Amino acid sequence: MEGNTIFYGRERDGYLRELRALQKRLSLLAGLRLAVFLATVLGGYFLWGGPLAYVVLPLGTLIFFFLVSHNVELQWQKAYLQRLIAINGRELEVAARNFHHLPDGARFLDPEHPYAHDLDLFGRGSFFQYINRSALKQGKQLLAGLLLEAVPKDISQKQAAVRELAERPQWRQRFWAMAGVGSPEHSQERVVPWLQGHKAFVPRWIRFVAPAFAGISLVLILVAALDGIPWSLVVVWYVLGNLIVGRYFKKILGFSAKVSKVQDTIDQYQRLILEVEQQDFDSALLKGLQGRLHREGLPTSQILKKFHRDLAMLDQQNNMLTLILGQGFALWSLYFAHRVEQWVLEYGGDVQAWFDSIAHFDAYCSLGNYAFNHPDHSYPTPAQGMERLHAREVGHPLIDPQRNVLNDIHLDKGRFCIVTGANMAGKSTFLRAVSLLVVMANSGLPVKGREVRYAPVRLLTSMRSSDSLSEGTSYFHAELKRLKFLVEELDKGDCFVVLDEILKGTNSVDKAEGSKRFVERLVRAGATGLVATHDLSLCELAERLPQVENRYFDAQIRDGELYFDYRFKEGICQNMNASFLLKKMGIVD
């Protein structure tokens, strides 16, 4: 990670220098704009009536508006640089293990999910909070979906996409910076239904009538200026134009107001789409997502640019000159409302696919960012023969690397480890590390481990249960419901099952007997996995079931203090520490 912090520090410092230079340009531009404005006003005042006034006023006005337009562009660049600085600063914070202020994805947590609740995938201090960098709301949803994907699929394609994006740190940051500049009023969830549900109201004949009407208006004005026809005829024609527009003007205003609200959202995606279109991707997954951004060979960015251009022309109806002359002589609002409406009718059904493609890039950039930040991780390769999981030096990625004790694991299909150990010796942490390794592998991520071989498999866990006062559910009943869910899932195919101290809500004799029968049920179903327990009688299963083996974590008392090595060992734990801890803390004598 040290090399990456150097990269992020260098990038941040470079963007800070660019920002300072840009701020100087903005200051100079502000002064120049004021000078041009004053020169134009004073020049028009002192030269009024002379021939130079007809040069100074138009030229000064033109230069002033050019400077205003340039200022808008530089302000966008300023916001873009500020985003890049913030992005690199955030990575430096996360590298220092400071990430609890980032979005935690708690809204994605589903207690009924096969594993999410047990693994701290969402919430404060969660894996999602640690990994997520998505700038778009839909991107966050898709990232959560990748972590929650209970049935693994296309892992090799996902890995290839993650590898490729991991090698493009600067492009990922440009993508996020563009996505984060500005805050569109409406999210894509509101934009897409409106675009898809719009009903046409502008008559189709306006496409031909409006240009003809404008041409006739020009001819009438020229002929009237040459005294060929009375000006009253021009006025009648002008009134006719206003009457035609006026018939639809209320609907046009409503349509214009709605479509203007979605413009910021579409403009945001247009920038991102153009950025994606300009890249040459190698992985099949990314090329497929990029391919969604074309329709009949026409790049989507060009299609969206057309929408932006027509909408800008429609917005000119608010301009006083257009309002006075454009409506009566050119049917302005009606014509450009028709053009925007036709775009909505032709392309509105495609917008969802475009937005989805960009959201997938947003989500996969988070995965690529994680891979870039963890060069010590490795991508799992396909398991051999009966192997389900083989890995050396497995650890939990959320534990500080300086304190992370790494362990090896090897499990073949249909085999179960009974894991015993003293309190706080590392059983639960190891179970979560292995479970998260499976989730990460299914998502296409590299994992905290070496020489990892893995056969894609559905993960099922039961590590936490809770009672519910509102539903009248006891702790034991909640646990039974969870175990019943696991058994039902076993019938759907191969599973990797991880259990932590099951049947805690009943007495020890009943718990021991029930736990043995449940593990036997899992073995008969051909499942693979880990079961952590304090009940040493469960270890007896290894004597009569060849599929079961015993492993343990232990604790030792040295000089009146507890010592943990957090090592995963063969055998059964013989050292328990509850009594020692009670005495040590002064709870009992």
Secondary structure, 3 states (H helix, E strand, C coil): CHHHHHHHHHHHHHHHHHHHHHHHHHHHHHHHHHHHHHHHHHHHHHHCCCCCHHHHHHHHHHHHHHHHHHHHHHHHHHHHHHHHHHHHHHHHHHHCCCCCCCCCCHHHCCCCCCCCCCCCCCCCCCHHHHHCCCCCHHHHHHHHHHHCCCCCCCHHHHHHHHHHHHCCHHHHHHHHHHHHCCCCCCCHHHHHHHHHHCCCCCCCCHHHHHHHHHHHHHHHHHHHHCCCCCHHHHHHHHHHHHHHHHHHHHHHHHHHHHHHHHHHHHHHHHHHHHHHHCCCCCCHHHHHHHHCCEECCEEHHHHHHHHHHHHHHHHHHHCHHHHHHHHHHHCHHHHHHHHHHHHHHHHHHHHHHHHHHHHHHHHHHHHHHHHHHCCCCECCEECCCCEEEEEEEECCCCCCCCCCCCEEEEEECCCEEEEEECCCCCHHHHHHHHHHHHHHHHHCCCECCEEEEECCCEEEEECCCCCECCCCECHHHHHHHHHHHHHHHHCCCCEEEEEECCCCCCCHHHHHHHHHHHHHHHHHCCCEEEEECCCHHHHHHHHHCCCEEEEEECEEEECCEEEECCCCEECCCCCCCHHHHHHHCCCCC
